[in-house]
Amino acid sequence: MILIADSGSTKCDWALVSSDFEKRGHYRSMGLNPYFHTPEVIERALRDNAELASLAEEITHVFFYGAGASSAKLCAIMEAGLARVFSNARILVDHDLVGAAYSTYSGEPSISCILGTGSNSVFFDGTSIYEEVPSLAYIVGDEASGSYYGKDLLRAYFYKRLPKELHDAFERDYAPTKDEFVDRVYNQPDANVYLASFMKFLGDQYEHPWCKELIKKGQRDFLEVHVKCYPNWAEVPVHFVGSGAYHFRKELDEVCAEMGIRLGNIIRRPIDGLVAYHKQYKQEEINA
């Protein structure tokens, strides 16, 4: 049995397939990110999913694509956690950008982007994958991500820069205090997930002009930095995965057209595309 995973910082999708890629199950766990989580935390999260853990001995291959798996050291942390549960499996850990590239690949060179809790981009020509500029994560970078919008919303709220009707709605829905905010961001784990949780407010208040402009500003910032950095950005399709792209696709379409960017596929969850890619392109590796 083969297990394929796509993990952001908030949640992880797992697809279980047979050796001939017949679907056997779909599972969900908390997001697993080696930047924030130790092998012990990873193991505990997997064992908390009783159904997935019960299949552990049947798994022969694990392909894990996740946020934070951006270096050999971080991949080793994730691999160690996975090996504690899937002890009979060959385990491959790679970056979620690689998963995004595989899941959106349509047979021609393209740029694939992630707009979720975090954000990033990669170029894939069908063989080689490369990243032109790095992600600087939620404190400095992650343009157009959930954490980026969460920071902007909280900053506008505490600075009293939100329009009154939005300020009142934000206070009614969340009632955040400065002390709570400082503690969650500076002292508690998973600050990026906390910040991204406020993106729901943009969805709830989607029709408000202030929210629409905030969404577009983030998208422009992302496209300027993470798409136009590639020399051939105007010549290839630009694909997107993640809830930030999926829910705000109308704005993304408009901003891409405005900036001369050829918008490609937009998918909310890459897992189905990953299964299809592995079936078509990874059979030899699996059977080796």
N, C-alpha and C positions, 0 to 999 in steps of 0.2 A: 504494500500500500504506500502511496505517495502523499505527502502533506505539503501543501503550498500555502505560504502565509504572506499577507500584506499588512504591515503594522505602521500606524502613525503613533503619535504620542498619546492620543486619547483612546483609540480602540484598535483591535487587531482582528482581521478576518482570516479564517483558516478554511481551506478547501481540501477535502479528503477525496482522492481519486484512486482507482485501481491502476494496475500497471499498463492497461490499455486506455487509461484516462476516462473511464466511465465514472461519473460522479457518484460518490458514496455518502457525502455529508458536508454540511457547512456549519461552522462554529464561530463563536465570537468570544473574545476575551478582552481584558483591559489592554491598552496599548503598552508595548514592551520596547523600551528605549534604553540601550546600554549606557547612554550618557547619564541617565538618572537611576537606573536599576541595576542591582548586583545579580550574580547568578542565583543567589538564594531567593531574591524577590521574583525573578523570572520563573524559577521552579515552582514557587508557591502559587503564583498566578495561574500556571498551567494546571497544577493539581487541583486548584479550586474549580476548574471546569471538569466535573466528574466524567462526563461523557467522552471528552477528548482524552483525558488521562487514561480511561479504561481501554483505549485503543493503542496505547503507547507501544506495546511489544509487537504489534502488527506492522508498525511503520518501518519501512526500509529506506526511505529517502525523505529528507526535510529540506525544502527550499524556502528560506526565510528572507524577506525583503523588508527592511525596517528603517524608520527614522533613527538617526543617531549612529547607525552602523557604517560610519564614514572613514574608519581607519582599521588597520589590522588589530590594534589593541582593543578597540570597541567591539569589533566583530568577534574577537576571542571571548569577550565577556558574554555576549549573546550565545555563542556556540556552547560555552560551558554550561549555561543555564538550560539550554535545550537538551544537551547530552544527559543531564541528570534525569530527564523524563523519557526521552526517546533514545534509550541506551543501545538499541539494535540498529539504529539508522545512520546512514551517511548524511552529514549535515552540511549544507552550504548556506552561509549568511552573507548577504550583500545589502547595499544601501537601498533605501526606498526609491531613490532616483532611478536605479537600475530597474526596479519593479515598475515604475511609471513608464520608462522607455519600452520595456517589453510589453506591457499591457496595452499600450496605445499604438504599437507598431503596425503600420498598414502597408508595408512593402517598399517604402521610399524613405530616404533620409528625412529626419524631422527633429524638431525641438520638443521635448516633453517637459511639462511643468507640473509641480505640485502646489496646490493652494488648499491647505487644510489647517490644522493647528499651527504648522509651520509652512514655509514656502521655499522653493528652490527650482532649478531647471537643469537640463542635461541635453546634449546633442547625441543622437544615435543614428548611425548610417546603415544599420543592419548587421554590422560586425563590431565596430568599435564605439565605445561610449566615452564621452569626455565632458567635463564641467569647465566652463570658461571662467566663471567667477564663483567664489565660495559662498555658501550660506553663512551668515554671521549670527544665526540663531535669534532667539526672541528678544534679547536685550538690545542688540544693535540693528539686526536685520529683519528677516521674515516678512518682507513687504507683502501686503494684501492677504496675510494669513489671519487666522482667528486671533492669535496673540497680538498681532499688530493692531487689529481693529479694537480689541479689548483695551489695549493701552490708550488708544485715542479716545474711546468712549469714557473711560475712567478719568483721564486727564481733563476732558471737557466737562465732566460732571463735577469733579472736585474744584476746578477752576471757575465754575459757574459760567461756562461758555456754551452750554447746550441751550437751544431754544426752550422757552419755559414749558411748553407742552411735553417736550422730550425729557426735560429735567424731572418734571413731576412723574412721568411714566416710569422713568428709570428708578427714581426713588421708591415708587410704589412696588415695582417688581423686585428690586434687589436691596434697597436700603443699606448700601455699603457704608461703612465708617472708615475714616482714615486709618485708625489703628488696625482694623481687620485687613484692610488693603495692604498695609505695610507688612503685617505679619505673614500674610499669604504669599506675597511676592518676594520678600527678602529673607524669611525665616523657614518657610514650609517647603516641602518637596513639590515638584510638578507645578511650579509657578506658571509655566507656559500654558498648561491645561486650564488652570484657574483663569488666566487672562482670556483664553479662547472661549471660555464658557459664556462670555458676554456678547459673543457674536450673534447669539440667538435674538438679542434685542434688535439688531439690525434687520433680521428677518421679520420680527414682529412689527417693526415700524418701517417696513420696506418702502412704503409709498411716500414717506416724508422726504421733501427735497434735501434736507440736511443730511439724511442717511444716504440717499442716492449719491450725493456729491462725495461723501466720505468713502463710499465703496469705490467710486471711480478714481478718486485720488490714489487710493491704495493700489488699484490695478495699474494705473499709469506709472506709479513708482516702480512696481514690480517689472512691468514690461520694459521700461527704460533701462533698468539695471540688469535683469536676468534673461531678457530675450534679445534686445538690441546689442548685447555684448558679443553675440555670435556674428562672424563676418558675413554669413549668408542668410541672416535672419529673414530677409525679404523674399527669399527664393524657396523656402521650405514651409510646410505646414507646421503650425505650433499647436500641440495637443495639451490638454489639461486633465488632471485628475484631482479629486478632492471636493469636499462639500462647499468650500469657498468658491470654486469655479462653477459647480453644479447649480447652487442656489442663486448665484448672481450672474448667470450666463447671459442674460439680456444686456446688462451693463458691460460685461466682458466683450460681447459681440460688438457693441457700440464703440468701446475704447480701442479694440483691435482695428476696426475699420478706420477710426480716426487717425491711428498711428501707422497705417499701412501694413498691418500684420495679417498674415493669412491664417485665419482660425481653423484648426482641424477638429479632432474629436474632443468632446467633453464628457468624461465619465465620472460618476460619483465615487464608485469603489472599483479599484483595479483588479480585484481578485478573479473575476470571470475572464478578463483579458489575459491575465497571467496563466491561467489554466490552458487557454487556447494556445498561447505562445509556447508553453512547455510541450504541449502535445505535438506541435508542428516542428519545433526547433531543438528540443532537448532530449529527444528519444535516445539518441546515440550516447549522450552523456549518462543517462539513467541506466542504460543497458550495459555500459562498459564494466 
